[in-house]
């Protein structure tokens, strides 16, 4: 089964009508669920997915925190206002953050490599596990379910100061 969670802007901006048409074609398959504009939270998708396929996205960190395989797709196409002579706009807005994702999981450069990588990563979820755990430690923090307790403790300590 395939779960597709497009960016919320894809759902609402007129310039993404072609992408919505492609998503509508995918949604016709019985084994595909394409999120709609009411599916705001990523959590149900993260909870139900065995593997994440994404480009440079903070979703990679969230998914890695549940210690499941991620594949970083390096073959996304930037919109024309970020390509060629306008590449400086992309770098100004997003910087060089893609290095953050360098070792979080397997990187693939094309669709053919992706199709081969998916079953390999599902069969070997332990590959990149140490990297996922390090990324979780560095970028997400504790995943023990006690975040609310820590927030309350912090607020109470701050209130006393």
N, C-alpha and C positions, 0 to 999 in steps of 0.2 A: 504494500500500500504506500501511497505517496501523499504526504501532507505538504501543501504549498501555502506559505504565509508571506504574501507580498508586502512590501512597505506600504504603510497607510496612504502615502501620497499617490501611489499607483492607483488606488481605489477612487480618488476624488479629483485629481487634476486632469483637465481636458487634454493636455499634451501627452498623457499616457493611455489614450484610447486604444492605440494599437496593442499595447501590452495587455490591457484588459481583454481585448479580443482573443489574444493568444491564451490567456488564462481561462477564458470561457471554453475554448476548445479542449484544454486539458481537463476541465471539470466534467466533461461528457464521459470520461472513462469511469468505469464502476469502481476502480481501485484508487481514485484520486479525489482528494478533498482540497478545494481551493478556498482559502479563507475569504470572507467578505468584509465589508467595512464595519460590520458589527463585531467581528472577531478581533478585538483590540489587543488582548493579552496574549503574549507568547507562551505563557505557562502551560496551557493545555497541550500545545504543540510540543513543547520541550518534554513534558511528562510522558507523552505517547510515542515519541520518536526513538528509534534505535540508533540513528546516525543523523548528523547534520551536514548538509551541503550548503555552503554559503561563500560569499566573497568577504572582503574585509569588513567585518561587522562586529559590534559589541555582543551580538547574539552568540558568537563563538565562545566568549568567556562564560556566558550564562549556561550554555550547553555543556561546556567542558567541566563546569562545576558539578554536574551530576555524573561525571566520569564516563561519558560515552564518546565514541569516536566522532571526530569532526574531519571533514575534508574541505580544504580551502580552495575555491575555484579561482584561479588567476586569469581566467579568460573572459571576465566581464568586460563589457564595452561601455566606455565613458560616453556621456552625452557630448554632442559636438562642441558645446561651450566649455568643455574641459579638455578637449583634445587639440593636437597640433600646436598652432601658435598660442592657443588659449590654455595650454597645460599649466602655466603659472597659476591660473585661477584654482585649479584642482589642488595644487601643492600648497597654495596660500590657505585654502579652506580646510583641507584635510591633513596637511603636513606630510611627514614621512612615517605616519603611524603604522603603515603596513608591516614594518619591521616587528611590531608587537606580536603579529600573528605568525611569525616565521617558523616557529617550532611547536605550535599548539596542536598540529595534526598534519596529515598528509596534504601536500599541495599538488594540484594538477593544473596543467596548462591548456588542456583541450578536452572536448567532450569524449573522445575515444579513450583517453586516459582515465576519465571519470568513471565510465562504464566498467572498466577493469578494476578500478580502485574500490568501488562500493562493496562488492562481495569479499574482497581481500580484507578490508577494514572491519566488516561485520564478523568475519571468521577469526580475526585477530584483534579484538578490542583492547588488548593489553599493550599494543604498540602505541607509542606516544603517551601512555598512561602517566609516566613520571612527569612528562612535560605538562600534561593537563593539570596534574596536581600542583605543580609549581605555579602555573598561571593562576589557578584558583587561589592559592595562598597569596600571591602577589597582587591580584586584581579584584578578587571577589571578597576574600576574607573567610572567616569561619563559616562552615556550612552545617553547623550542628543544630539548627532550628531555634537557636536562642537569641536571634538578632533583636527581637522586641525586648527581651530582658536586658540586653546590653544598652539599648537605647534608654530605657527607663533608668537604669543605673547611672548612665551618663547625665541624663537630665536632672536626676536627684542630686548628684554630686555637684553639678553646675549650679543648681539652685542654692546649695549650701555655701558656695564660694563667694 
